[in-house]
Amino acid sequence: MSNLPKEYIIQKFYQFAGSVKYIKGTNTYRGSCPGCREGKSWGKKTRLNYLPEKNLIHCFNCNKSWTATNWILEQTGVTYSDLVEESKDFDMLPVNDINTIKSRPVSDVLPEDSINLFDPQQVKYYFKEKVVIDALLLIKQRRLDTAINKPRALYVSINDYIHKNRLIIPFYDYRGKLIYYQSRTIYKADEINRPKYMCKLNDDKSVFGIDMIDPQLDYLFIFEGPIDSMFVKNGLAMAGISISDFQETQLDRYCLYKKVWVLDNEIKENPDVRKQANRLLEHGERVFFWPQKYKGIKDINDLCVLTKKNGINPEFFVKNSYESSEGLLELAKIVN
């Protein structure tokens, strides 16, 4: 693998390591390791070192070493070719300026200077900011302000190094405490250099919507993304296809509810969605299958925007869901 530009590597080190400092005498960048979390001393201990001259990153706590490229691949989860493409057009900061970037502490609940777009006073104060206007337009276009299961707040940040100019979706625990967030691009052009969805770094992935569960309804409807889950009562979201141990613990709290997993309407076209449906069915879960007449509609949010609805009747998901061998047979019919 060829080396990536040094300035690009430095920016990625500031993005993923904690409390980064530049040691001029040794030409070393030092920060907290996002892998071992410095033995639960994140932000206090800085034993992760990037040595530009050797193209080496080493943690003196977990005693692991990486080439700079391999370390970035491990943090981002993207392919090497995607990394190379991103580095070509990346908005480089001058080396003299990058040292002034402040790493966000892992304890921060929201990105820096987040503005609550559901708070009229905050919106009024920041309304001249273009990104606030555009975020509000996106919310209105996607019907997020009227959705039956909408969150108590949606945010945008103007200054956060990682999540600025993105719609920030907060996740609360069952007590109503804000513990996690996911951000979504507002501008299509940003999807060229960054993923459409990005999660809070260095923290356990949580379940969206558990603070709004209505015990009068026997079902939980589990989606990949939080925006789709806003359009059905008792909608939950996993912020991705994979499920973390913490999320499993959260769902175990609601073991008496019947669960229906709602995937995007791409089972035939997308092998990842197909594999997820198959995996869920083999584990005894109940999976929703889109009726044929909705072919061409990608997800629940698209359906609600198209039909100008603020929510879908839970019965729609229950009637069109299957489990075990019946579900595997239905899956085979769709694929073939």
N, C-alpha and C positions, 0 to 999 in steps of 0.2 A: 504494500500500500504506500502511495506517495504521501509526503507530508502536506498537511493543510497549512494555509497562511498563518503565521505566528499571531497576527492581530485577531484573527478569527478564533484561534485556540484560547487566547487570553479572555476574549469576551465570553466564551463558553465556560471557562473556569470561573469567572465572576458570576455567571448565571446559575451554576449548579453547586459550587462550593459555598460554604458559609463564612461570613466575616473575613473576606479576603483582604490581604495586605501585600504590598510590594516591598520586598527587602532589597534596597538599591545596592548595598555592598556586595551581595552574592547573586544579584540578578535573579531572584527567586520570588515566585508568587506563592503565598502561604494562606491556607484556609482550612475550614472544617470539612471532613470527609463525609459526603452524602451516603456512602455505603455503610460504614460502621457507626456513623453519627458520633464519632469520637468517644465511644463508650457512654452514650447519653449525655455528653458534655458539649452538645452542638452550640457553636457560637462562643464557647468559653475556651476550648482547646482548639488549636490550629496546627494540626500535625500532617495535613495534606500539602505536599509541595509540588509545584510545577517548575521544572528547570528547563527553560526555553532552549538553552545551548545543547542539552542532551535529548531534547524532545521526550522528556520523561516525566511522569507523574507518579509520586510514591506517597503512601500513607504510613507514617511511623506508628500508628495505633494498630491497624489491622495487618500491617506489614505486607501490603499488596503493592505491586508496581504495574504500570500500564504505559504503553506508548500514548502520546497525547490523543491520537486518533481513536485508539481502542477505548480510552476512557470516555471520550465524547459519545462514541457509539453506544457504550453501556448506559450512559445517562439519558440519551435521547430515544433509544430504541428504534432508530431509523436505519436504513441500509447505508452502506458506504457510498454507493453512487448518489443517493439523495444528499448525503453530507457534502460530497464534492460539489454538486450542483448548487447547494445553498451557499457554500463558501465563495463561489464565483461572484455572486451578486449581493453578498451580505453587506449591510450598511456598516462599514468599518469605522470605528472611532480612532482618532489619533492616539498613539501610545501614551502621550503626555496627559491626555484627557481621561483615558479609561480608568486611571488610578483614583479618580474622584468619585467613581460610582460606588454607592453604598449598597452593600448586600442586605437584603431584608432578613431580619431574624426569623427563625422558623416558627416562633411563637405568634407572629402577626396573624390576626384572624382574617383580615381582608388585605388585598393589595393596597399599596400606598395611596393615600388621599382619595379613597373610594367615595363616589357620590351616589346617594340613594335616589334612583330614578322614580321611585314611588313616593318620594317626599316632596310635596309642592314647594316648600320653602327652599330646599336645596336646588331643585330644578330652576326655580326663579332666579336664584343667585348665579348659577352657572350657565344660564340659557344662551349666553353669547358664545359659549364654547361649541365649535362645530361638531365635535364628537358626541356631545350631549344631545344636540338636535338630531343627529343621525341615529343615535341609539334609541331615542324615543320613537323615531320613525320606524325603525326595525321592530320595536316592541308592538307598535300599532299594526304594522303590516302582518306580523306573525300572530296577532291576536293574544299576545302574552299578558296584556293588561286586563283582559276580560275572561281569560281561561278559568274554567270551573275549579281547577286545582292549582291556581297560580301561587307562587311564593309570596311571603309578606314584603319582599324587597327584591329589586334587581339593581345592580350597580354598574358604574363605569369608572375607570381611573384614567386620569390625564397624564400622570407622572410615573406610574410604576414601571420599572425597567422591563419586566417580563410581560405583564398583563395590561399595559396601557392601551387605550383605544380599542378595548374589547368589552363585550357584554359579560358581566360577572354574575354568575348564578350561585347564590349561597345555599349551603346544605346545613340543616339543623338536626340536632339529635332529638330523641323522643321527649326530652324536657323542654325543647324549644331553644336550646343553646346553639349558636352558630359555631360550627366546628370544621367546616371544609368549604371549598368552592371550586367551580369550574368556569373557565372563560371561553367565550365564543367570538370568532371574528365578526366585526361589524362591516368591514370593507372587504370586498371580494379580492382586491389586489393583495391583501395581507396573506391570503391563503397560499400565495406563491412561495413565501419565505417561512411561513409558520403553519403549524397544523390548525385546522378549523377549530378544534377543541383542545384546550390545554387545562390540566388540573393543577391544583396547589402542590408545590414541590415539597418533598421531604416530609410527607405526612400520610397517615393511613387514609386510603380511599373510603369514603362514606357512602351511605345510601341516601338519595334525595327523596324527600317527601314523607319520612316517617313521623314528622311532627304534625302532619295533617290527616292521619289515618282516622276514619270515621268508624267506630265500633259497630254501628248499625248495619254496615255492609260486611258480608262474610268473606269477600274476596279482596285480594291485593293484586294489582296489575303491574307487572314489572317490565320496564322498558330499558333500552340501552342508554338513551339520552334523556335529560330532565325536561327538555322542551316538550317532547311528545307526552311525557307523563303528566303534564299540566292539564291535559284535556280529558281526563277521566277521574272521577272520584276514587280515592285510594290508589292513585297512580304513584308508583315508585320508580326510581331510575338508578342504574349501577355505574353511570359515567364510563361506559365502555363495555366490551363483551366479557372480559375476564372479571372474576369475582375474588375479592381479597378475603383473607381470614376474618378481618374486622367486619366486613359486610355480612359474611355468613353468620357471625355472632349477632349482628343487629337483626337479621331476618329471623334467627332462631327465637327471638323474643315474641314473634308473632306466629308461632307454630300452629295455632288453632285456626288461623285463617287459611282459606283455599287460595292458592297462588296460580296465576296465569301469566306466562311469559309472552310478551308481545315484541316480536322482532320486526325490523323494517321489511317492507314488501319487496324483498330482493332474494328470496330463497332460491329461485331458479337461476338467477343471474350471478349472484355473489356466493362463491364457495365458502367464505368465512361465515356468512349468515346460515348457510346450509349446514355447515359443521356444528355450529352452535345449537341449531334446532335439533339435530340428531343427538348431540351430547346431552341436552336437557331431557329429551324423551327417554334415552337409555338410562337416565338416572331417576326415572319415575316422575318427572315434572310434567305439568300441563302446558301446552304451547298453543298460541293463537295462530291460525292460518287465515290469510286474507282471502275473502271470497273472490272468485274469478272476475266479477264485474268491476273490481277496483284495480284492475291491471293498469299500470302506468302511474299510479299514485305511490310515491315513495314511502311515506310514513303518515302517522296520525296527524301531525301538525299540518302537513300539506293537505290532507283530507279536510280538516277544519277550516283552513284558509279558503280552499276551493268552494266549500259548501256554506261558508260564513257562519260556522257554528262555534260556540264557546266550549263545547264538550260533547263527548260521545256517551251514549247510554251504556253502562257496564254490561248489560245483557248482550250487547253486540259481541263483546269479547268472549263471554261465557259460552254463547251458542256456537261460536266458530272456533272453539278450542278442543284439543284432543290430547290424550295421554297414552303412554305405553305402546302396545302393538298397534292400536287403532291410529295413534299419531304417526308412527313409523310408516304405516301403510299410506296415510294421507300425504306424508312427505314424499314417498316414492312416486305417488301419482303426479304431484306437482313437478317434480324433477324430470320425470319421463314424459 
